[in-house]
């Protein structure tokens, strides 16, 4: 009961604040290297915008996930969050407060289909598509534990706007032999479709379609370990401003998407 009252305080205390969450976390590029092989990998990545804004604080992003590939088909899932959010998430689980309203994590899934290349060939081509959305403090509210569950649910629904980001594009990769290893370079233009659901009574923002592009490099080390880096640029659908981000990461496994 004490936990329920804490969460109710979080929900009701933010009546005057309705924020729009971006489904794709600022600061993390979309890694879509088309060179991959049968197997799986565990990933960890670090990213951030190329420009800093002292008014919004630290936008460093951390991300973890797993990828699996079978022949030409690759699948990946990731969970990411702003570094500052990740540090506070456990505290919010144990003791929800008004400051927890803006805490969120993003879940994403990506599928790739290699349509050309791979193996010993230098060039690879794949098609890809995915989806991502945020999970925030309102998703953790259990209205069934409150004296008026319907009032609680109506309140939460009015303030839990969902933003779906759906990337669809093509990736081209080039294998560059280095003797001791092979450097994989790739580029991926795409369209980002942004869709809104669970909108408040004032209505949804307009759906948007924005062009983005990313380029990156991947260096396998003894096949098991791999390091990667990528740069991405495109318009933010909520601000209509061009934003650029970069990310670096490492993975371990056999095969899988890098």
C-alpha positions in Angstrom: 0.0 0.0 0.0 2.9 2.3 0.8 4.4 1.7 -2.6 1.0 2.4 -4.3 0.8 5.7 -2.5 4.3 6.7 -3.6 3.4 6.0 -7.2 0.1 7.8 -7.0 2.0 10.8 -5.7 4.3 10.6 -8.7 1.3 10.4 -11.1 -0.9 13.1 -9.5 1.9 15.4 -8.7 2.7 15.9 -12.4 -0.7 17.0 -13.5 0.6 20.1 -15.2 3.3 18.4 -17.1 2.8 16.4 -20.3 6.0 15.5 -22.1 6.5 14.0 -25.5 9.1 11.2 -25.4 11.3 10.4 -28.4 11.3 6.7 -29.2 14.8 6.8 -30.6 17.1 8.0 -27.9 19.2 11.0 -28.9 22.9 10.1 -29.1 22.8 6.6 -30.5 23.2 5.7 -34.2 21.4 2.8 -35.7 24.0 0.1 -36.4 23.1 -1.8 -39.6 26.3 -3.4 -40.9 25.1 -5.8 -43.7 28.1 -8.2 -43.2 27.1 -10.9 -40.7 27.1 -14.7 -40.3 25.2 -17.4 -38.6 25.5 -17.2 -34.9 24.8 -14.7 -32.0 26.5 -11.8 -30.3 26.2 -9.7 -27.1 26.6 -6.0 -27.6 27.4 -2.9 -25.5 27.5 0.6 -27.0 28.1 4.2 -25.9 26.8 7.1 -27.9 26.2 10.9 -27.7 25.3 13.9 -29.9 28.1 15.6 -31.8 27.0 18.9 -30.3 26.5 19.6 -26.6 23.7 21.7 -25.1 24.3 22.8 -21.5 20.6 23.6 -21.2 19.5 19.9 -21.5 22.4 18.3 -19.6 24.3 15.2 -20.4 22.9 13.2 -23.3 25.3 10.3 -23.2 23.6 7.1 -24.1 24.3 3.5 -23.1 22.8 0.5 -24.9 23.0 -3.3 -24.6 21.5 -6.0 -26.7 21.8 -9.3 -28.5 21.8 -10.2 -32.2 21.2 -13.5 -33.9 21.7 -14.4 -37.6 20.8 -17.5 -39.6 22.1 -17.3 -43.2 20.9 -14.1 -44.8 18.4 -13.2 -42.0 19.6 -11.2 -39.0 17.6 -10.2 -35.9 18.6 -7.9 -33.1 17.0 -6.4 -29.9 18.4 -3.6 -27.7 17.6 -1.7 -24.6 19.0 1.7 -24.1 18.8 4.7 -21.9 20.4 8.0 -21.2 23.4 7.4 -18.9 21.9 9.7 -16.3 18.6 7.8 -16.4 20.2 4.5 -16.1 22.0 5.6 -12.9 18.7 6.7 -11.3 16.4 3.8 -12.5 17.0 1.5 -9.6 16.4 4.3 -7.1 13.1 5.1 -8.8 12.0 1.5 -8.6 12.7 1.4 -4.9 11.4 4.8 -4.1 9.3 6.6 -6.8 9.3 10.4 -6.5 8.2 13.3 -8.8 11.7 13.3 -10.2 11.1 9.9 -11.6 8.6 11.1 -14.2 11.2 11.7 -16.9 13.1 8.4 -16.3 12.7 6.1 -19.3 14.3 3.3 -21.2 13.9 2.5 -24.9 13.3 -1.0 -26.3 14.1 -1.6 -30.0 14.1 -4.5 -32.5 15.8 -4.7 -35.9 15.5 -7.2 -38.8 17.9 -7.4 -41.7 17.7 -9.5 -44.9 20.9 -9.8 -46.9 20.0 -9.8 -50.6 23.5 -9.8 -52.1 27.1 -10.5 -51.1 28.5 -11.9 -47.9 31.0 -14.7 -47.4 34.2 -14.1 -49.4 32.8 -11.3 -51.6 33.8 -7.8 -50.9 30.4 -6.1 -51.2 27.2 -6.9 -49.2 23.7 -5.4 -49.5 20.8 -5.8 -47.1 17.3 -4.5 -46.5 16.3 -3.6 -42.9 13.4 -2.5 -40.9 12.7 -2.1 -37.2 10.7 -0.5 -34.4 11.4 1.2 -31.1 9.4 2.9 -28.3 9.9 4.2 -24.8 8.9 2.7 -21.5 8.5 5.4 -18.9 7.3 5.9 -15.3 3.7 5.9 -16.2 4.0 2.4 -17.6 4.9 1.2 -14.1 1.8 2.5 -12.5 -0.5 -0.3 -11.3 -3.9 1.4 -11.2 -5.6 -1.7 -9.9 -4.1 -1.0 -6.5 -5.7 2.4 -6.2 -9.1 3.3 -4.6 -10.4 4.5 -8.0 -8.7 2.4 -10.6 -10.6 3.9 -13.6 -9.7 7.5 -12.6 -6.1 6.5 -12.2 -6.1 4.7 -15.6 -7.7 7.7 -17.4 -5.2 10.0 -15.8 -2.2 7.8 -16.8 -3.5 7.3 -20.4 -3.9 11.1 -20.9 -0.2 11.6 -20.0 1.4 8.5 -21.6 1.7 9.5 -25.2 3.6 6.8 -27.1 6.0 7.5 -29.9 6.9 4.7 -32.3 10.0 5.0 -34.5 10.0 2.7 -37.5 13.3 2.8 -39.5 13.2 1.3 -43.0 16.2 1.3 -45.3 19.1 -0.3 -47.2 22.7 -1.0 -46.1 25.8 -1.4 -48.2 28.9 -3.0 -46.8 32.5 -3.2 -48.0 35.1 -5.7 -46.7 38.6 -4.4 -46.6 41.3 -7.0 -46.0 44.1 -5.8 -43.6 46.1 -9.0 -43.4 45.6 -9.8 -39.8 41.9 -8.9 -39.9 39.3 -7.5 -42.2 37.8 -4.0 -41.7 34.1 -3.8 -42.6 32.9 -0.4 -43.8 29.2 0.3 -44.3 26.7 3.0 -45.1 22.9 3.0 -44.7 20.4 5.6 -45.9 16.9 5.1 -44.5 13.5 6.7 -43.8 12.4 7.1 -40.2 8.6 6.8 -39.8 7.4 8.4 -36.6 3.9 7.4 -35.4 2.0 8.5 -32.3 -0.5 6.6 -30.2 -2.3 6.8 -26.9 -2.8 10.6 -27.5 -4.3 13.0 -25.0 -7.7 14.7 -25.6 -5.8 17.6 -27.3 -4.9 15.2 -30.1 -1.7 13.7 -31.6 1.2 15.5 -33.1 1.4 15.0 -36.9 3.0 11.7 -38.0 6.3 12.3 -39.7 8.7 10.7 -42.2 12.3 11.9 -42.1 15.4 10.9 -44.1 18.4 9.8 -42.1 21.7 8.2 -43.0 24.4 6.4 -41.1 28.0 5.2 -41.8 30.2 3.0 -39.7 33.1 0.6 -39.4 33.4 -2.8 -37.7 36.7 -4.6 -36.9 36.4 -8.3 -35.9 39.2 -9.6 -33.6 39.8 -13.3 -33.8 36.1 -13.7 -34.8 34.9 -13.7 -31.2 35.5 -10.1 -30.3 34.4 -7.2 -32.4 34.6 -3.4 -32.0 32.5 -0.9 -34.0 31.8 2.8 -34.5 29.2 4.7 -36.4 28.1 8.3 -37.3 24.5 9.2 -38.0 22.7 12.4 -39.2 19.1 13.5 -40.0 16.2 15.5 -38.8 14.5 15.2 -35.5 10.8 14.7 -36.2 9.8 16.7 -33.1 12.0 19.7 -33.7 12.5 19.5 -37.5 16.2 20.3 -36.8 19.2 18.3 -38.2 21.0 16.4 -35.5 24.1 14.3 -35.7 25.3 11.5 -33.3 28.1 9.1 -33.0 28.5 5.8 -31.2 31.2 3.2 -30.3 30.8 -0.3 -29.0 32.0 -3.8 -28.6 30.5 -7.2 -28.9 31.4 -10.8 -28.2 30.1 -14.0 -29.8 30.3 -16.2 -32.8 28.7 -14.9 -36.0 25.6 -12.7 -35.5 25.1 -9.1 -36.6 27.9 -6.7 -35.9 
